[in-house]
Amino acid sequence: MPNNPNKLSRFLHELRRRRVVQVIFVYATAAFMILEAVDIVFPRLNFPDWTITFVMILLAIGFPIAVIFSWIFDYTPKGIMKTKSMEEITASQGHEEQKDQRNEYSILWSRIFPWSLTVLVAATILLLWIFRWNNGSNELPVFRSVHVLPEGGIFKSDDPGAALAFSPDARFIVYSAYLNDTSYLYRKKMDDFEVEKIAGTKGGYAPFFSPDGNWVGFFTDGKLKKVSMLGGAPQVICETYPGYEGCWGDNNMIVYCDFLHRSLWQVSAEGGAPVQLTSAMKWSNEEVAHSHLWPVFLPDSKAVLYTASHNAENMRIVLYSFDTGETKTLVEPGSHAIYLKTGHLVYAWKGDLLAVPFDLKRMEVTGEQVMVLQNVKMKASNGLTHYSISDQGSIAFLPGKYELPENFLYSMGLDGSYELVNLPSGAYQNPLFSPDGHSLIITRGQEKASTWVYGMERGTFRRFTDKEFESFWAIWTPDGNQIVFNSNRHGGEALNLFMKQLDGTGPIKTLTTSDYNQQPKSWSSDGVNLIYVENITNETGYDIYMINTNGNESPVPLLNTRFQETHPNLSPDGRWLAYVSDEPGRDEVFICTFPKLGNRTQISNNGGTEPIWAPDGKTLYYRDIAAEKIMVVSVETEPDLPQGTPRILVEGNFKPGYPFGRNYDLSPDGQRFLIIKEDIDNEVTQFRIIANWSEEIDKFFD
């Protein structure tokens, strides 16, 4: 033990004599400066994330090498020589030792400078090599180009998902376009004018790339699929209600939104059962979120961005953390965000793209937004924006001006002739004739959705439900004296059912109390039993229930299978129930007996939704899934339900319905329809590209 202090003292003396401490200090300083420069420069040059880690590893490896070399060797005027030990110096006591002591400064410089210079030169060479490598294979000059679709091809900007996707390396664009009313996926190589239709993608839309660029995910026929960029038939990943865009993470997981639940789901790209991540359809005072849409992974796939959308004026960009399962709002208002490696979030608002600085480590916005691109095609009602950005910072987008979701209500004859109903333009849905045909109710979307009553003879138009609460779907009672509507007026997150006198007198009656959203649909012939749709659980989805409005009985389930059952409508005599089920793999219209359900028969043969009975009960109308056709079919309910063949009655550009709501109606005399048309140009024939666009983003923040 007494010798330990002496040994330690001698060791420290040797460190100082051999200038190891000085080398450590200089090396650490140089390494710090290199890392700071790398952290600033690499992201701006769009270098891959691994290059920063690679430099850190090299510097860490170089540290012990520099220390060992400074201990063993010395740089002298005679060159690199082995450093003498104390014993050798004591034995020689010669001129060289005295000279070394007199020229301590020069020795320090000669010992430290070469190794530090070596490290700096090596790091500089490495940076130049990486820069030249990256510059030679990935960097594109900033230029703009316009690409026009082949003759007859169009984009439909109201499709549920962005029409195009840039590959991560910016070598390809895959887009969904229509030819002869049928959509396909097409592949365009950026250095080639030719466009190739991807085999097996009929009906495909909302394409998105895998992180390595070798696969493209898309939706079609109620399925999420993937197709290899190298060729081959598409593969089914999972079944889903029509999807609202997806994203593919580094962990080989896909996150997407479906049309039915309007929430985020996650599934392995190899296939399997989807798992729900978020729950939308909320109308509480704390959170209003009709839909969770447009998911995009952040780097490392530890979080995903999505849009919480309520209406055209109420959208926000939210971050979902996979580590905690928690969410937080990043930007409001805003929609359809994408992260850039320059350290910015790009997002859309009212047809323009904006950018904000974003700290990826803290997952926080760190500055003010700046407008970076104008006139990008955006669907105002849900925030869908048709653009895509590659990892290298090139952008592709559909051009278009921002248009508010204004709809017009028409009275349409059975022959397809139109007459505009004298209502102010607005965001309308769910029009329904009164039983006497003299009035109608309609939902009008403003800051909050409300039910309005329109007197067709006198032209009066008044709000029926309270403007403080949401109300999306309503129906008349059979006598026309009351209206049943769904609302969150009870203060919960769900829309439950209430009944109110048409003239506004008397108390509002609560019909149901539930944690799930409900939509009133149809009445029994005696006007006592109300049939409605409720989203009970994730296992059974949308189901059909019935409740006695005169008593206190619990609701009775009519159809609650693992499939989605929607749009119930009783025949005028109350003996037959028409409804929609996706059991065949897509929405189809069925009929069964009522109140004892049986003798089920499929009516539609190529997809169908929103059935309506004619007043005589012998004809059934319904719409195709795209809402572009009103179909008609004769139905004889005696003796054993023979039926005719469905045929097209009217075609047109109509507003689609929803799984939980109908967007057209038939008059009590069966002679005319109420139909909603959107006065927005949804067809685009070109897309635009700005190569290396992220270079321009930096200039906005200089």
N, C-alpha and C positions, 0 to 999 in steps of 0.2 A: 503493500500500500504506500509506503513513503516514497517509492520511486514513481508512482503514477503521475503526481503533479509534474515531475521532471520530464517524464515521457511526453505528457500533453504539451508542456511548454516547448519542448524540442520540436514536436510535430507542428505546432502553430508557427514556430520560427521558420521551419522548412517551407510551410505554405506561403509565408511572406517572402522568404528568400527566392523561392522559385516563381514568384509572382502569380500563384494560382488564384489568390483572392481577387487580384486585379482582372485577371482573365474572366472570372465568374461575373464580375460586375459589368465589364464591357460586353460580354456575351448576352447577359440578361437584358441590358439596355438595347442592344441591337435587335434581339429577338422580339422585345416588346414593340419596338418601332416597326418591325416587319409585320407583326400580327395586326397592329393598328392599320397599317397601309393595306394589308390584305382584306381586312374587314370592311374597309371603305371602298376599295377599288373593285374587288371581285364581283360583288352584287351588281355594280353598275355595268360591268362587262358581261353580265349574264352567265358567269362561270357556273358550272355545276356546284352544288353544295359540298360535294366530297372534296373539292380542291382546297377549301379552307382547312378542313380536317387534315388533309395530306400535308400541307405546309406546317401545321402544328406538330404533326408526328415527326417530320424531318427535323424541326428545330429541337424537339425533345430528344431525339436520337443524337443530334450533334452536340448537345450539352456535355454528357459524360465523356465523349470523344475529345472535345476541346480541353476539358479538365485533365484528362489522362495525358494528353500530348503536352500540355503546359508543365506538368510535373516531370515528365521524362526528358523532354527535349527543350533546347534553347536555340533561338535564332540569333546568330552572331555574324559579324562581318565575314567570317570564313564559311558561313552557311549554317545549315541546321546541324547542331551537335548535341550529343547527349549531355544533360546537365550533370555537373560533378556533385558528388555527395560531400557532406561536411568532412568526412574522414579524408577524402582525396584533397580537399582544399587545405586542411590542417597539415597534411603531410607535405604538400608542395610548398606552401607559404611563398609562392613565387610571384613573379611579376604580373602574371595574368590575373591573379586574385586582386592585387592592388589596383590594377587597371580597371577591373570590373567594379571595384568599390568606388573609384574616382568617376566612373562613367555610368553611375546608377540610372540616370535619366535615360541615357541612350539604350541601356539594357532593357529597361522597362518598355521603352518604345519598340525595341526590336523583338521583345518577347510577346507583347500583347498585339501589336499592330498586325503582324502577318496572319495570326489565327483569326482575329476579328475580320480582317480584310477577306480572308478566305471564305468565312461564313457569309459575309455580305455579297461577295461576288457570286458564290454558289446560289444564294437566294435570288439574286438578280437574274442569273441565268435561268433558274427554275421559273421565275415569273414570266420572263420573256418567252420561254419555251411553251408554257401553258397558254400565254396570250396568242402566240403564233398558231398553236394547235387549235385553239378555240376559234380564232379569227378565220383560219383557213377553212374550217368545216361547217361552221354554224352561223356566223354573222352575215346578215343581209343588209344591203344598203336601204335607207329609208326611201321607199317609192310607193306610189299609189297606182292601183289598177282596177279596172271594172271588168267583171266576167258576166256575160249575158248567157242565159240558159238557151239550149237548143230550141228551135222553133216548136211551139206548142207546149213547152214546159213552163210551169209556174210554181212559185212558192206560195203556200197558204199560211199567212202569218198568224192565223187564229188556231193553228194546230197546237196541241198541248205539249209544247216543248220547242226549244230553239231549232231552227231548220238546218243549221250547219255546225260542224265541229272541226277545229284545226287539230292536226296531229301534234303531239308534244314537240317533235323536231321540226315542225313547220314544213315538212315535205309534202303533206297531203291535206286535202280538205274533203270531208265526207258530208254530203248534204242530202236532205229529203226533199224531193220535188214531185210534182204531179204531172202526169202525162195521160190525157184522156180520162181524167177524174180518178186516176189510180196513182198512189204514191209509191215510189221506190227509193232506195238509197243509191246514191251515185258517188263515185270516187274520182277525184281530180288530182293529178300529180302537178305540183307547182311549177315544174320546169317543162310541162307539156301542155299543149292546147286540147288534147283529147280528154274526153270524159267517159268513164266506164260505169255501166249499170252493174251493181253488185247482185249476183245471182241469189235468189231465194229471199229477197227482201221486199216482196210485194206487200203493200200496206204499211211499210216501216216508216217510223218518224222518230224525232228527238234523238239523233245519234250522239254518242260520246265515246271517246277513246280510252283504252287502257293506258296506264302510265308508260309502258314501253312502246306504245304505238302499234302493237301487233294485232290488236283486237278492237272491234267496234261494238259497243252495246247499243241496243235500240228496242223499241216497243212495236208490237203488232199483234192483232188478233187476241188481245187479252193476255199476252205473254211478254216477259222480258227475255230477250235473246242476245246472243253475241255471234259475230261472224269474224273469221280470220282475214286479215289483210292479205294473206298469202293465198287465199282461195279456200274452197270447200263450202259445204252446206252450213247454214246457221244452226246454232245449238240453243236449245231452250235452257234458260237459267231457272226461271220459276214462272208460275202463273200469277197474274196480277190484274186487278181492274185496270182499265186504260191508264197508262202511266203518264206522269207529268215530269219528264226529264230525269236523268240520273247522272251519277259521277262515279268514277272508278279510282279507288285508293291504292297506295303503295302496298297495303296489307292484303291486296286481292279481294277486298270487300267492295260491294256496290251499294250506294245509298240512292234511293229514289223516292218519289212521291206518287201516290196513286189517286185517281180521280174520285174514288168513293170516299175514302177516309180523309183525304186532303192532309195527310200527315206523312212523316218521314219513316221509311222502312230500310232495313239493312239485310243484305243477303250475300253469301259467298259467290264470287264469280264462277266457281265450279258447280254451283247449283245448291239447292237445299230449300229449307223453309224460311221465308222472310221473318224478321224480327222487328217489331215496331219500336221506333226510337222516340218519337214525339207524338203528342195528341193535340190536334187542332179542334176546330168547331167549338171554340170557347167564347162565351159572351159575358164573362163576369166583369165587375167593375175594375178588378186588378189586371185582367188580361183580356184583350179582344183580339182573336186570331181565327179568322174563318178558314184559312188554308196555310200550310207550311209547304213552300214551293222552291224550286230552282236550287237544289243542293250543289255545293262545290267543295271538294276537299281542300284543306290547307296542307302545306308540305308536311311530310312525315305521317299524314293521315291520323293525327291525334285529335283533330277537330274538323267540323264541317260547317260551312256557312249556308244559311238558307234565308228565304224571304217569308216573314210572317205577314200575310196579306189579308186585309179585311175589305177594303174597297179602293177605288181609284185614288183617294186622298189619304189613305191610311195603310201604309206599308213600312216595314222596317227590316233591316238586315240583322240577323241574329246568329250568334256563334253557339254551336252545340259541342261540348267537350265529351269525348269518349271516356276519358279517365274518371270524370266525376258525374257524368250524366246531367250536368247543369247547363243552363243556357243564360246568355246575356246579350242585350241589345248593343250593337256596335254603331249603327247609323240609323237615323230616323229624320225625315223620310228617305226611303231608298229601296231598290229592288235589284235582284239578279247580280250579286257581287262576284268578282273574280279576283284572286290574289295575284299580284305581279311580283317577280323576284327583285324588282327595284325597291321593294319595301312599301308598296302601295296597294290599297284596295280600290279597284275600279267598280263602279256600280251605276245603275241607270235611274234616272228620274225624269219623267215627262218627256221622253224621247231623246234625252241627252245622256252622255256618259260623263261621270264625275270621278275624281280620284281623291283619296285622302291618304296621308302617311299612316303606316300601320306597323307597330312593333310586334314582330312575330313571336318573340320570346314571352312578352307580357300579354300577348293577345289583346292589344289595346290600340285604338285610334289615337294618334299623337299630334294631329294638326288639323287645319281647316281644309275643307273640300275646295277643289278647283275644277271647273268645267274643262274637259279635255277633248270631247268629240260631240258634234251635233248631228241631229237628224238620223238617229238609229231607230229602226222599226221596233215599236214597243206596243204591246197590248195593254191599254190603260186599266182594264178591269181587274187584271191579276198580276201585272208587272212583268209579264214575259217579254224579254228583250232578245232579239235575234242577233247575237254576236258571240264570238269565240276568240280566245287569245292563246297562242302557243306558248310553250315554255321559254322560247327565245324572244317573245315579246311582239310577234306579228299578230295582227288582228284582222278578222274577216267579219263582215256584218251585212245585214240587209238594210238598204237605205229606206227612209220613210219618215213622214211627219207624224208628230204625236197627235192623236185624236181621242177626245173623251168618249167614254162608252155611251153614246146617245142612241137610243132605240126609238122606233116609231111603231105604234100600234095600228094595225089594219083590220078592217072587216073584209073578209075574203069569201067570195061565193064558191060553190062547189065546182064551178067551171074555172076557177083560178083568177077571176076578176077581183081587183083590189079597190078599196075605198078607205082613205086615211081617216082614222078616228081623231077627232079634234082634241087631242091632248098635247100639252107642251112636251117637247123632246126631253128625254131623261133616260136613266138606267132602269128599265122596267123588266118585270118578270111575273109569271103566274097570273095571267088574266083569266077571269072567270065570270061568265054571265050569271045574272040573278035568275032565280027560277021563272020569273015572268018575262025575262029578256029585256027589261027596260033600264037596267043598271048593270054595272060590272064592278068588281073589285080587282085591284092590281097592286103589286108590290113595287114601291118606288125607292130605289137606292139613293140616298143622299149621305149626310154624315152618319146617320143610322137608317137602316131599312125600316120602312113603315108600310102599313096597308092603307090604301086610299080607296074611296068610293066615287065612281063617276056616274052621274045621271045622264043617260044617253039622250033623253028627250029634251031636257032643259040645258044640258051642257055644264052642269055643276060638277065641281071636282073638289073633294075635301079629304083631309087626313082623318083616318078612322082610329088608328092606334096611337098611343102616346109617343111623342118624338124623343122622350128620354130613354126609351127602351127599343130593342131590336124586335122586328116582326117580319119574317120572311115569307111565310106561306099561310094562306087563309082559304076557307070555303064558306059558302052560305049554308044555313040550315034549310031543310026542304021547304019550309013555309016562307023563306026569304025575310023573316023578321029579325034574325040574329046572324052573327058571323062568328065562326070559330077560327082562332088564329094561334100561332105559336109565338112565344115571347119569352124574354128573360126578365120580365117585370117582377118576378119573385126574388131576384137578386142572386140566383145561382148561375153556374156556368152553362147550363143546358137550356134549350128552348122547349118549354112545356106548353100544354094546351089550355086555352082560356076561351070563354064565350061571353059575348057582349051584345046588347040590343043594338039594332041598326041605327036607331035614333039617338043612341048614347045615354038613354035613361037607365036607371037601375044599376045595381052592383055588377061588377065583372066576376063571373063565376070561374073558379079554378076547376078544370076537368081532370088534370093529371099532375102527378108530382114524380119526377124521375131525375136521375143523374145523367140521362142521355137525351139527345135531341129527338124531337118528334115532329111529324108533319101530318096535319089532317088531310084526309083524302076523299072519303065517300061516306054516304049514309045508307042505313037500311031503309027499306020502303016505308016503315012506320015512323021514321024520323027520330028514333030513340037510340039506336046503336050507331056509334061513330067508329069508322074504320080508319086507322092511321098507321104510319110507318115509324119505326123506332130503331135506332142503332144500339142494340142491347149490349153486345159483347164483341170482342175481336174474333171470337170463335164462330159466331153465327152471323155477324154483320147486320145488315138491314133486314128487319123482319116486319111482318104485318100483324097488327093487334086490333082488338075490338073492345070498346068500353060502353057500358050503359050510361048515358048522360043523365038519366033520371034517378039513378040510385047511387049506392056507395060501394058497389061491387068492384073487385079488382079487375084490371084489364085481362082479357082472354087472348092468348096467342092463337093466331090462325095459321100462320106459316112462319116457322122459325128454324129452318134447316141450316146447314153449314154454307148454303148458297145465299146469294143476295136476292131477296124478294122485295120488290118495290112497285109503285104505281097501281095500287088496288083500285078497282072501279066496278061498282055493282051495276048490273043490268037494271033497266027501268022497272021490271017486275020483281027485282030483288032476289032472283033465283040463281043467278049466275055471277061469278066473280071473275073479272078479267084482271090479270096482273102480269108483272114482268119478273123473270128469273134468269140468272146467268148459269144455270145448271148445264145447259148444252155447251158451255165454253164461251158464250157471248150472250148478250141480252136478247131474249126472245119473249114474245107475248104468248101467254097461256090463258085458258078458260077452265074453270071447274065449277061444280055445283056449290050452292050456298043455301042455308048455313052449314049443312053437313058437307064438308069438302070431299069431292070425289069426281070420278069421270074426267080426269084432267086431260086436256087436249092442247097441243101446241098449234097456234094460229099462224104466226109469222114463220117464214121459211128462209129468210136471209138477214136476220137481225131485226129487232123491233123494240119499241119502247113507247111509253105514254099512250096507252089505249083509252079510247072514248067510245061509249055506246051511242048509236043513233037512237032517237026517241022511240022508234018502234021496236027496239031490241033485236032486230034482225040483221043489223049491219054494225060492223066494228071498224073504227078508224084507229090507226096508230102511225107512228113516225119511224123512219129508218134511223139507225144509230147516229148518222151524221146530221140528222135533222134537215136534210135537203129534200125529202120527199114525204108527203102524206099518203099513206097506203089505205086502201079500203078492201074489205073482205065481207062477203055475205055469210051470216051464221044462222043456221036453223037450229033452234034449241029443242025442237020436238021432231021425232021421238028420241033420237039417239045422237044428237049434235052433229049432223053432217055439216060440212063447211065448203065454201068455194075456194078459189085460188086468189091469193092477194094480188092486187094490181095497183099501179101508181094512179092516184087521183090528181095530185098537184105536185109540181116541182118548183123550188125556189130557194133563195138564200135566206133561210129562216134562222132565228136565234135558237141554238140547241137547248134542250131541257137539261135536267139534272137527275141523278138517281133518286133524289128526294123531292123533286118539284117538276111540274108540267108547264110548258111555255106556250100552250095554245089551248083553245076550248071550242066547243060546238054549241051553237045557239039552241035554245029549247025547242024551236021548230025544226031543227036539223038542216037549215038552209044556208048557214054561213058559219065561218070560223072567225075567232079572234086569233090573230097571229102577230108575232113580233118579228120585225126585220131590223137588222143592224145597218145603219147608214155609214159604213166604214169600208174603205177599199182594203181588202185583206189579201189581194193578189199582187205579187212582186215577181219580176222576171229577171232580176240581176242581183249579184252581190258584189261587194267591194272589198279590197284587200289593201292594207297599209303594212308593208313589210318592215320589220324592226321598229314597230310603232313605239315601243317602250322608251326608245331614245328621246322621243318627243315629250314623253311624260316627265322626264327629268327636267326639261327646259321650263315646264310650267312652274316648277318649284324652286328654280334658281333665284 
